[in-house]
Amino acid sequence: MGQKIVRQILGSDSQTTSCWHTPHHGNGRHHILNRLVRSNHGDFQKPSHLNNFVDLNLLPPELGLQILKNLNATDLCLASCVWEDLANDESLWEGLCHASWGFCSAYRFWKTEGKSFKQLFLLLDEGSLTFNTQPEWGMEYLIQHEILDGSVEDTAKFFHLTNQLCWQKVRLYIRERQDVLEELLKLQNYRNQFLPNALRKFFHAVDSPTSRGDYLTMLIDKFSQRFCADNPNLHLSTDVVSIVCYSLILLSVDLSSPHVKNKMSKREFVRNICRAIHGARNANNQPLGGNNDHQNVIDRDFAGHLYDNVYLVGHVAPQRWDDNANNLVQSRRH
């Protein structure tokens, strides 16, 4: 097993392994491998054999960096206590920054001004932790330290490309900042995507509320506008897309909730969604599903595919829906 691990490390990058074929490292390779791999395959699992691990300073710098790239920030800080020069390499910390925060305003100038990416990582980490406690304080911290410039575009892109923020806190923030929500929607692309899949992508970006209310209505309206703009070939109006979205959310809760014993069948769903569209009216009090209204007709086969997607893939808004949502399903079915 130990030999297999070493082959994976040394053979994972053709550029780094090529340096072992130079005459200068010819004998050194076998020496290091003998120290790294012992005849007992359990050496890697026993603390008593940790002293047998190879010193990264004996390796070519390229290979040492390749190994350290597999560490997270905490382990990299610990590694810097032993291999200070290698573990503090700017390329390692720049990679960690981009892996956790795909964008921030500071990326535009940080490298050209010669600033430390390790320091940037610590600032981003502190700002994210502060945001997850109090969003306003977190944004103030990031702006004061020039991590974000405070613009709507950069704020939305920062939210869109990070995995370090609590999305409940992001939801609280964008509820008060509709301009940021608008920019977040501009970063989404729903072209040629099946409606339930696009709705999942949307709620992954903005986080779904835990119950029905004005905020959910506003989100559905904005999603419907964006989806119709990206898919004009479907010839669906925003009103119809909104009705379908509500139907998909109710179906998702119905199928996934343990409180609902009698699950909605495919036939019931198709009948209900067609009935809802044909009985609805637009802002001008005109029926959406009239005989001549080809733009707002939902085919029964299409409705069946909607049901199949939720049944097979799962909730369109995988979030902590509370009992109010379950009660809503029950009331809608009766």
N, C-alpha and C positions, 0 to 999 in steps of 0.2 A: 504493500500500500504506500509506503514511504517513497519508493522509487517511482511509483505512478504520479504522486504529487509533485515530485521534483521535475519529472518529464513535462507535466502540465505547466509548471511555472517557467521552466527554461525553454519550452517549446511553444509557448503561447504567442510569442512575438518573434517573427523571423529576423527583425532588425536587431533585437537585443541578443539573440542567440548566435548571430553571426560573429560577434566579437570573441566567442569562445574558440573559434577556429584559427585565431592568430597564434603564431609561435609563442608569443609572450605569455598567453594564457593556456597553452596546451597542457602542461602538467598541473597548473593551478586548478583546472576544472576537476580533475579526478580527486585532487586533495580536498576541495570543498565538498564534493559530492560524498566522499568518504566520511567527512565530519557530519554532513547533514543527514545522511541515510545510514542507519546502523542495521546490523543483521537482525536485531529484534524489531519486528514491525510495530511494536507497541510503544516505541520510544516517544512518539509524538503525543501520546496521551498521558505520560507519566511526568509529574513535576520534577522528579529527580533527574530527568534527562534534558531539562530545558537548557542547561549549560552547553549541551552539544549542538545547539542551533547555531547556524552560521552567522557570523558577524557581517552585517550588510556593508560595512566599510571594506570588506575584502572583495566585494562584487563590483563590477563596472557600474558607474553611477546610473546608467540607463536602466539596468536591471534592478538596481535598488529602488529607483523611483517607480518602476513598474510594479514592484511588490507593495510599496507603500500606498499606491493608488487604491488598493483594496480596503484601506482603513477608513473609518469614519473620523470625525473631528476629534472626538475624545481620545481614541486610540492613537491618532497622529500626534496629539500633544504629548502623550506618554512616550511615544517613540522618539520624540525630540529630546527627551532626557538622555537617551543613549546615542542616537544618530542625529545630532543637532542640525548639521548642515543639510542632510538629506530631507529630514522631516519638516524643515522650514522652507523648503523649496517653493518658490512662488507658484509654479505650475500646479502643484498639489492643492494648494489652498484656493487657487483660481477655479480649479475643477470642482472643489467642494462647494464653492459659492454658486456656480452655475447649476450644479446638480440640485440644490435646494431652493434657489431663487433664480429662476430662468431669466429674470430681468430686474434691473433697478437702474435708476438714472445715473448712479455712480459708475456704471460700467463704461460710460462714454468717455470718461476722462481718467479713471483710476490708474490704468496701466501707463498711459502717456505721462502722467505726473509722477510716476515712480513710487506710488503708495503701496503699502503692504496689503496683499489680499488676505493674509491672516487677520489683520486688523479689521478689514472689511467684513470678513466672516463673523467676527465677534460682534461688530456693530449690527449687522443684519440679524444675528441670533438674538441679541438683546432687544432690538426693535420688535422682532416677531413675538418674543415672550411678553413684552409690554403690551403689544396689540392684543394678544390673546387674553390679557387681563382687563385692559381698558382700551378699546380701539382708538379713541381720540388721543390718549397719551402716546400710544404706539406710533400713530401717524406724526404726531408732533416730534417725537424722538427721531424718527427717520428723516424728517425734513430738516431739523436742526443740525443733524450730522451730515447733511448733504447726500444722504443715501437716495432720497427721492426729492424731485424738484417741486412737488406739490401740484403739478399739472394734472388735469383730469385724465388725459391720455396715459401718462406714465403710471398713475395710481391704478387705473384699470388693468394695464398690462402687468403690473406687479402682482395684483391679485390673481390674474389669469395664469401666471407662469410659476407660481410657488406652491409647494406642498407643506409649508411650515405654519400656515395660519389656520386657526380654528374657524370653520366656515359658519358657525353660529354667530361669531363675532363679526365676520365679514357681512353676514346678512343684516346684523344690526347697523353696521356702518352704512351700507349702500341703501338701506331703507331711508336714511336721512340724506343720502346723496344720490338723487335720481340721475344726475349727470354722469356719475361714475357707472351706474347700472347701464345707462345708454351706451357708454363706451365698451363695457363688457360684452354687450350684445353684438356690437360691431366686430368684435374679435371672433365671434362664433361664425361657423359656416355650416349650413344645413343643406347645401345643394345636393340633390340626388340621394337624400337619406330618407329612409322609411320613417314615417311620422313618430311612432313610439321610440325608435332609436334616437331621433333628433331631440325628443322631449327628455329622454334620459341624459343626453349630453348637456342639454340646457340646465337641468336641475343639478347636474354635477358641477357646473360652472358657478351657479348662483346660490345653491343650496335651497332645498324645498322647505317651506314652512311646515309646522307640525299640525296645523288644522286649517280649515277653510276660513277665509276672511278677505278683507280688502286687499291685503298684500298679495295673496295668491291670485286674486282676480287681476290685479295689475300685472303680475308676472306672466300669466297666461295670455293676456292681451298683447304684451310686448313680444312674447315668443311667437304668437300667431302672426303678427305683422312681419317679423323677421323670416319666418318659415315661408310665408306666401311670397315674399320678395325674392327669396332664394330659389323658389320652385314655381315660377309662373306657368310652367307647362302642365301642372296639375289642375289648373283652373279651379282652385278652391278659394273661397272668400275667407277673410279673417274670422268672420262670425262662425262659419262652419268648422274651421280649424279649432276655434275656442271650444265649441261644443264637443268635438272629438277628444280634445285634451281632457276636459272634465270627465268625459265618459271613460277614458283610459285610466285616469286617477282612481275613479270609483271602482272600476273593474280590478285594478291592482290591489286596492285595499280589500275588496271582497275576496279575491283569490288567496291573498297572503295572510289575512287576519285569522287567528285561531278563534276569535269571538264569533265569526260568521260560520255557522254550521252548514247552511244550505247554500252552496256555492252557485254563482250565476253560471248558467250553461251558455254555450256558444249561441244557440238559437235565441235565448233571451237577450243576450247582448246585441246581436244583430237587429232584432226586432226593436229594442229600446232605442238604439242609436239612430236608426232610420226614422222612428217615430219622433224622436227629439228634434231632428233636423227639419223634418217636414212640418212640424208644429211650431217651429220657432219663427220669429220675425226679426228683420233687421232694424237699423236705426230709423228708417223711414216707414216703419210699421208694415213693411211688405213681407209676405211669406218667403222663407228661404228655399223651401223645397217644392216650389210649384212645378207644374208639369213642363213648363217652358224654361225653367231655370236650370239650364245644364251646368252652370258654374257651381251650383250648390247641391248637386245630387251625389250621394254616397252609394256606390255600388254595393250590393249585399256581399259579393265575393270579397271586395275590399274590406268591408266591415269584419268579415270572417277572418281575414288575414291579420287584422288588428288584434282580434281575440287570441289568435294562435301565438302572436308575438309575445303578448303579456303572459300567456299561459306557459310558454316555453322559456322565455328569457327572464321574466320576473317583473318586479315593480318598476313602473316608469319613473317614479320618484322615490328611490330607496332611502327613506328617512324615517324618523321616529314618529309615525302618525299616531295620534292619541285616540282616546275613546270617542272624542267628538266626531272624528272622521268615520269611525266605525258606525256611530249612530246615524251619521249622514247617509251611509250606504243603506242601512236598514230602512230609513225613512223614504229614500228614493225608490226602493223596490216595492214598497207597499202602496 
